[in-house]
Amino acid sequence: MANEPLDKSNGGDDWASALAGQEPTAPKTSSRPANFAELGDGETNQSGNQNLDFLLDIPLKVTVQMGQTSMIINKMLQLTQGSVVELDKAAGEPVEIFVNNKLLGKGEVIVINDRFGVRITEIISPSDRIKSMG
């Protein structure tokens, strides 16, 4: 096969030019203007809403971070049931609310019927969310 002549119909000229250190010649093509449909006035019809309905069932991971701390392994190994781990937040300070590990806002911890919850007190602006991604 190495001694066979290059088939020009399969781009042989391009390969020969490349091996000789030359730029391959561009194939001749015809061009015509693209035709695009007119854009509407931005209103969404009922079928447009149905196209987005599938997004409503996507599960999201919501995490509330009450605080954090650092400790050495020796101290961590000494933790037992009933040990208290001190966090870097004071009682009553707002907690951070994350959705899929991205900061969404801040809130306050509440208790309803012996269950913890979070009341959202602040939503982070879109520009601040973008800044926190970087």
N, C-alpha and C positions, 0 to 999 in steps of 0.2 A: 504494500500500500504506500510506502514512503516514496516509491519511484513513480507513482501514478500522477498524472497532471491534475492540477487543481480544477475542480468543476466550477466554472464561473457562474452558473445559475444558482449555486448554493453559497454564494458569498466568497468564492475562491479569490476574487480580486481583492477583497478586503483583507483576507489572510495574507496574501502575497504582499500587499502594501504594508501591512503591519510588520511582517518579517523583514521587509526591506527598510523599515524605519520611517515609512511615509504614513501620513494620515489617510485613512480610507475615504474614498469619494462618497458623498452622500447620494443615495438613490433619488432619482427624479420622481417627484410626486405631484399630483395636482391638488390644489387647495380650493376650498369654498367656504363661505362664511357660515358660522354656526347659527342655527335657528333655536331660539329659546322662547318658551311660552311667557306671556305677560304675567307679572306678579300681581297678586290680588291686593286688596286694601288692608290686609292684616287680620281680618276677621276669621275666626275659626268656626267651621261648621260642625255639626254633630259628629260626622264621620271623622273629623280631625281629632276630636276629643277621644273617640274610641281608640285611635291609634296610640294614645298615651296612657290608656287605662291599664295596660300591662305593667307599667312602672309602679302602680299603686300597691302591688303585691310583693315587691322586692323587700326582703328582710334587711334591716339595718341593725348594727350593734350599737346600743346606747350605753355609755359608761359614765359614771359619776365619780370624779376623783375628789375625795375628801381631804387629801394631803399626801405627803410622802416623807420618807426619811431614808437615811443611809446608815448602815451598821456593818461592822466587820463580821466575818464568818463566825468567829468565836462567840460574839454576843448573840448571833442568830441561833447558834446551836444550844445556847442556854435558855432559850424561850421555852416555856411550858404552858400548859393550860392555865389561864388566869393571868398570864403576863400582860403587861400594858406596853404598847409600842407608841411612843410619843411622835406625833406628826408635826409638820412644819406650819400648821394652821391653828389659829386660835378658835375656840368655840364661838359660833355665830358668824364666822367669816363665810363669804360666798364660796360655793363649791363649783368646780368646773364641770361642764357637761360636754362630752365628746360623742360624736356620731361617726362611726367607722374610723375612729382614732383621729378625727379632725375636730378642733374646738368649735362648738356651736354657740355656747353662751355660758352664763353663770346662773346659779340659783341658790335657794336655801333649802336645807333639809327640813322636812316636816314629818310628823307621825300621824297616821290616820288608822284607827282600829288596830293598833299594835303592829303596823307595817310602816316601814320607812318609804318616803317619797321625796321628790324634789319639785319645788315650785320654781319655775323659770322666771328669773327677775331681769335678765338681760340677754339679748341675742346679739352676737358679734356681727358687725357690719360685714358685707361681702368683701370689702377692701381689706379689712383686718383679717378675715379668714384666709385670704390669698397670701397676706404677709406671713401668717403663722405656718403656711405650708412650706415656705422656703427656708 
